[in-house]
C-alpha cells in the first residue's frame, strides 16, 4: 500500500549542468516571462562511505529530488488560473510523455528572488492532485512524493552590464502550508556526488557480441598488419631520436624522481645545443633574406632598362 508523505523533508535538489544551462539559455532567449513543468525522480541516497570525501556526509540517508528534464510553456498562467488553481485538463499526457512530474518553475525578469502568493497557491494546488504523485526510489516504505517543487528564475531589478540570472528552489510542505528553500546541487561537480553513482543501476541490456571463430587467413592478415605497425613505430622513434641527439624518452622520464639531479645537467646541455641550432638557423634566414632583397633590386633594374630601351626605339 502506498501513501503520500505530507510532512516529508527534502534535503536538496540535484540537476545536471547541461540541463540547468539549457534551462537558463531557453528562458533568457524567450521574449516574455514564461513558466513550465519539471520532470525527474525522487530517491533516498545513502551517505557515501568513502573516507577521503571533502564534505562530511550525514549518517542518515538523504531525500534528493533530481531534475532530469523540463517543459516550457510560451506564456504565464499556462496550466492554472489567475488565482493559482491548477486546471488538470490542461496537463495532458502529451506534456508528460511518460515522465514523472516533480514540480514546476517560473521565470520572471526584474523581480525579487522570492516566491509570490500565487506561486505558492499553484504549488499547493499541484501537489494536492493525487494522480500526479510518484513513488520514492530506494525508500523503506511504499511512500509517494507529491509534485511540490518550485524553481524560480529571476534577473536583477537594476540593469547590469552583463547578463545575470538568479535562481532559487523551494519545496512546499503541505502540512505546514509554506515554502522551504532547498539548496540546488550541480551533479558531477566534486566528490560529494559519489552517492549518486553508488545507487546507479543500468536499465539497458548489453549489445549482442558475435563471438564466431575467425579463419587462419584472417589471423595471418592481422599478424602482418601488426608487424607493419611495429616497423612504422620503430622508424618514427628512430627519427625522433636523431632529432633529440641522445635525449630519448627514457632519459627524459628520469627527470622525475630522486635521480632528477643527476640528469639536470644533461638536459641543460641539450637545451643549449637546441638554442645554438635555432640561432644558426636564424642567421641563415637573415642571409637568405638579404640575397632575396638583392635579387629583387637586380630584377627591378633589369626591368627599368628594358622599359627604357623599348621607349627609345
C-alpha positions as CSV (number, residue, x, y, z in Angstrom):
1,X,0.0,0.0,0.0
2,X,1.4,3.4,-1.0
3,X,0.7,6.7,0.8
4,X,1.7,10.4,0.2
5,X,4.0,11.8,2.8
6,X,2.7,15.2,3.8
7,X,5.5,16.1,6.3
8,X,8.3,14.9,4.1
9,X,11.6,16.9,4.3
10,X,13.5,17.3,1.1
11,X,17.3,17.8,1.8
12,X,18.4,19.0,-1.7
13,X,17.6,19.2,-5.4
14,X,20.1,17.8,-7.9
15,X,20.3,18.9,-11.5
16,X,23.0,18.2,-14.1
17,X,25.0,21.1,-15.5
18,X,23.8,20.7,-19.1
19,X,20.1,20.7,-18.0
20,X,20.5,23.8,-15.9
21,X,22.4,25.6,-18.7
22,X,19.7,24.6,-21.2
23,X,17.0,26.0,-18.9
24,X,18.8,29.3,-18.4
25,X,19.5,29.7,-22.1
26,X,15.9,28.8,-23.0
27,X,14.5,31.3,-20.5
28,X,16.9,34.1,-21.4
29,X,16.1,33.8,-25.1
30,X,12.3,34.0,-24.5
31,X,10.6,37.2,-25.4
32,X,8.5,37.3,-22.2
33,X,8.1,35.7,-18.8
34,X,7.4,32.0,-19.0
35,X,6.7,29.0,-16.8
36,X,6.8,25.3,-17.2
37,X,6.9,21.8,-15.7
38,X,9.8,19.9,-14.1
39,X,10.3,16.2,-14.6
40,X,12.6,13.8,-12.7
41,X,12.6,11.4,-9.8
42,X,12.9,11.4,-6.0
43,X,15.2,8.9,-4.2
44,X,16.7,8.2,-0.9
45,X,20.5,8.3,-1.3
46,X,22.7,6.6,1.3
47,X,25.6,8.5,2.7
48,X,29.0,8.0,1.0
49,X,31.4,5.6,2.7
50,X,34.5,6.9,1.0
51,X,36.8,8.3,3.7
52,X,38.6,10.9,1.5
53,X,35.4,13.0,0.8
54,X,35.9,16.7,1.3
55,X,32.4,17.1,2.5
56,X,31.3,15.3,5.6
57,X,28.2,13.1,4.8
58,X,25.4,12.8,7.3
59,X,24.8,9.5,9.0
60,X,21.2,9.2,7.8
61,X,20.1,8.8,4.2
62,X,19.1,12.0,2.3
63,X,16.0,12.5,0.3
64,X,17.1,14.1,-3.0
65,X,14.9,15.2,-5.9
66,X,16.7,15.0,-9.3
67,X,15.6,17.2,-12.2
68,X,16.2,15.4,-15.5
69,X,14.1,17.4,-18.0
70,X,11.7,20.3,-18.3
71,X,8.8,21.6,-20.5
72,X,8.4,25.3,-21.1
73,X,5.1,27.0,-21.9
74,X,5.1,30.1,-24.2
75,X,3.3,32.3,-21.6
76,X,2.5,32.6,-17.9
77,X,-0.7,31.3,-16.4
78,X,-0.5,28.3,-18.7
79,X,-1.9,25.4,-16.7
80,X,-3.5,27.4,-13.9
81,X,-5.8,30.4,-13.5
82,X,-5.1,33.9,-12.0
83,X,-5.9,32.6,-8.5
84,X,-3.3,29.8,-8.8
85,X,-5.8,26.9,-9.2
86,X,-4.3,24.2,-11.4
87,X,-6.5,23.1,-14.3
88,X,-5.8,19.3,-14.6
89,X,-7.4,19.2,-18.0
90,X,-4.5,21.4,-19.3
91,X,-1.9,18.9,-18.1
92,X,-2.4,16.4,-20.9
93,X,-0.5,13.2,-21.3
94,X,1.4,14.7,-24.2
95,X,3.0,17.1,-21.9
96,X,4.3,14.4,-19.6
97,X,5.5,11.9,-22.3
98,X,5.6,9.2,-19.6
99,X,7.9,11.3,-17.4
100,X,7.3,11.7,-13.7
101,X,6.3,15.2,-12.7
102,X,8.1,16.6,-9.6
103,X,7.1,20.3,-9.8
104,X,7.1,23.4,-11.9
105,X,9.2,26.5,-12.5
106,X,8.6,30.2,-13.3
107,X,10.8,32.8,-15.0
108,X,10.2,36.5,-14.5
109,X,12.5,39.4,-15.2
110,X,13.5,42.2,-12.9
111,X,11.7,40.9,-9.8
112,X,12.9,39.9,-6.3
113,X,14.1,36.3,-5.8
114,X,11.2,35.2,-3.6
115,X,8.0,33.2,-4.3
116,X,4.8,35.1,-4.6
117,X,1.4,34.1,-3.1
118,X,0.1,32.9,-6.5
119,X,3.1,30.7,-7.0
120,X,2.6,29.3,-3.5
121,X,-1.1,28.6,-4.4
122,X,-0.1,27.0,-7.7
123,X,2.4,24.6,-5.9
124,X,-0.2,23.8,-3.3
125,X,-2.8,23.0,-5.9
126,X,-0.4,21.0,-8.0
127,X,0.8,18.9,-5.0
128,X,-2.9,18.2,-4.0
129,X,-3.6,16.2,-7.2
130,X,-3.2,12.5,-6.1
131,X,-2.8,11.2,-9.7
132,X,0.4,13.1,-10.1
133,X,2.3,11.6,-7.1
134,X,5.3,9.5,-7.8
135,X,7.0,6.7,-5.8
136,X,10.2,7.5,-3.9
137,X,13.0,5.3,-5.1
138,X,15.1,3.2,-2.6
139,X,12.6,4.1,0.2
140,X,11.9,1.7,3.0
141,X,8.2,2.2,2.8
142,X,6.0,2.4,-0.3
143,X,5.7,6.2,0.1
144,X,4.8,8.7,-2.6
145,X,6.1,12.2,-3.3
146,X,3.7,14.9,-4.5
147,X,4.9,17.3,-7.2
148,X,5.7,20.1,-4.7
149,X,9.0,21.5,-6.0
150,X,9.1,25.1,-7.3
151,X,12.1,26.5,-9.1
152,X,12.2,30.3,-9.5
153,X,14.4,32.2,-12.1
154,X,14.7,36.0,-12.0
155,X,17.0,38.7,-13.2
156,X,18.3,41.6,-11.1
157,X,15.9,44.6,-10.6
158,X,18.6,47.0,-11.6
159,X,20.1,46.9,-15.0
160,X,23.6,45.5,-15.2
161,X,26.3,45.5,-17.8
162,X,26.4,41.7,-18.1
163,X,23.6,39.1,-18.3
164,X,22.8,37.8,-14.8
165,X,20.4,35.0,-13.9
166,X,19.4,34.1,-10.4
167,X,17.5,31.0,-9.3
168,X,16.2,29.6,-6.1
169,X,14.5,26.3,-5.4
170,X,11.6,25.7,-2.9
171,X,9.9,22.7,-1.5
172,X,6.3,23.2,-0.5
173,X,5.3,21.4,2.7
174,X,1.6,20.7,2.5
175,X,1.3,20.1,6.2
176,X,2.7,23.5,7.2
177,X,1.3,25.3,4.1
178,X,4.7,27.1,3.5
179,X,7.7,27.1,1.2
180,X,11.1,25.9,2.4
181,X,14.2,27.0,0.5
182,X,16.2,24.0,-0.8
183,X,19.8,24.0,-2.0
184,X,20.5,23.1,-5.6
185,X,23.5,20.9,-6.3
186,X,25.1,20.6,-9.8
187,X,25.6,16.9,-10.4
188,X,29.2,15.7,-11.4
189,X,30.9,18.6,-9.6
190,X,33.0,17.4,-6.7
191,X,33.3,14.2,-4.7
192,X,30.0,14.8,-2.8
193,X,28.1,13.3,-5.7
194,X,29.6,9.9,-5.5
195,X,26.5,8.7,-3.7
196,X,24.6,9.1,-7.0
197,X,26.8,6.6,-8.7
198,X,26.7,4.1,-5.8
199,X,22.9,3.7,-6.3
200,X,23.2,3.6,-10.1
201,X,21.8,0.5,-11.9
202,X,21.8,0.1,-15.7
203,X,18.5,-0.1,-17.5
204,X,19.7,-1.0,-21.0
205,X,20.9,-4.5,-21.8
206,X,24.4,-5.0,-23.2
207,X,24.6,-5.5,-27.0
208,X,25.0,-8.9,-28.5
209,X,28.6,-9.7,-29.4
210,X,29.4,-12.0,-32.3
211,X,32.0,-14.5,-30.9
212,X,32.4,-16.7,-34.0
213,X,35.9,-18.2,-34.6
214,X,37.8,-16.4,-37.4
215,X,39.7,-18.3,-40.1
216,X,43.5,-18.7,-40.1
217,X,43.8,-16.4,-43.1
218,X,42.2,-13.5,-41.2
219,X,44.5,-14.2,-38.2
220,X,47.6,-14.1,-40.5
221,X,46.4,-10.8,-42.0
222,X,46.1,-9.3,-38.5
223,X,49.6,-10.6,-37.7
224,X,51.0,-9.0,-40.8
225,X,49.2,-5.7,-40.1
226,X,50.6,-5.8,-36.5
227,X,54.2,-6.3,-37.8
228,X,53.8,-3.3,-40.2
229,X,52.6,-1.1,-37.4
230,X,55.5,-2.1,-35.2
231,X,58.0,-1.4,-38.0
232,X,56.5,2.1,-38.7
233,X,56.6,2.9,-35.0
234,X,60.2,1.9,-34.7
235,X,61.0,4.0,-37.8
236,X,59.3,7.1,-36.3
237,X,61.0,6.6,-33.0
238,X,64.5,6.4,-34.6
239,X,63.8,9.6,-36.5
240,X,62.8,11.3,-33.2
241,X,65.9,10.0,-31.5
242,X,68.0,11.6,-34.3
243,X,66.4,14.9,-33.7
244,X,66.8,14.6,-29.9
245,X,70.5,13.9,-30.1
246,X,70.6,11.3,-27.4
247,X,67.8,12.8,-25.2
248,X,65.4,9.9,-25.7
249,X,62.1,9.5,-23.9
250,X,63.7,7.1,-21.4
251,X,66.2,9.7,-20.3
252,X,63.5,12.4,-20.1
253,X,61.4,10.2,-17.8
254,X,64.3,10.0,-15.3
255,X,64.0,13.8,-14.7
256,X,61.0,12.9,-12.4
257,X,62.0,11.3,-9.2
258,X,65.0,11.1,-6.9
259,X,67.5,10.8,-9.8
260,X,66.5,14.1,-11.4
261,X,69.5,15.9,-10.1
262,X,71.9,13.7,-12.0
263,X,70.2,14.3,-15.3
264,X,69.5,18.1,-15.0
265,X,72.9,19.0,-16.4
266,X,72.4,16.8,-19.4
267,X,69.0,18.4,-20.1
268,X,70.6,21.9,-19.8
269,X,73.3,20.9,-22.3
270,X,70.6,19.6,-24.7
271,X,68.8,23.0,-24.4
272,X,72.0,24.9,-25.2
273,X,72.5,22.8,-28.3
274,X,69.0,23.4,-29.4
275,X,69.4,27.2,-28.8
276,X,72.6,27.3,-30.9
277,X,70.8,25.5,-33.7
278,X,68.0,28.0,-33.6
279,X,70.5,30.8,-33.6
280,X,72.3,29.4,-36.6
281,X,69.0,28.9,-38.4
282,X,68.0,32.5,-37.7
283,X,71.4,33.7,-39.3
284,X,70.7,31.5,-42.4
285,X,67.2,33.0,-42.7
286,X,68.7,36.5,-42.4
287,X,71.3,35.9,-45.0
288,X,68.8,34.4,-47.4
289,X,66.6,37.4,-46.9
290,X,69.4,39.7,-47.8
291,X,70.1,37.7,-51.0
292,X,66.4,37.8,-51.9
293,X,66.4,41.6,-51.5
294,X,69.5,42.0,-53.6
295,X,67.9,39.8,-56.3
296,X,64.7,41.9,-56.3
297,X,66.8,45.1,-56.7
298,X,68.6,43.5,-59.6
299,X,65.4,42.4,-61.3
300,X,64.0,45.9,-60.8
301,X,67.0,47.5,-62.6
302,X,66.7,45.0,-65.5
303,X,63.0,45.8,-65.9
304,X,63.8,49.5,-65.9
305,X,66.5,49.1,-68.6
306,X,64.2,47.0,-70.8
307,X,61.4,49.6,-70.5
308,X,63.8,52.5,-71.3
309,X,65.2,50.7,-74.4
310,X,61.8,50.0,-75.7
311,X,60.8,53.7,-75.3
312,X,63.8,54.9,-77.2
313,X,63.0,52.6,-80.2
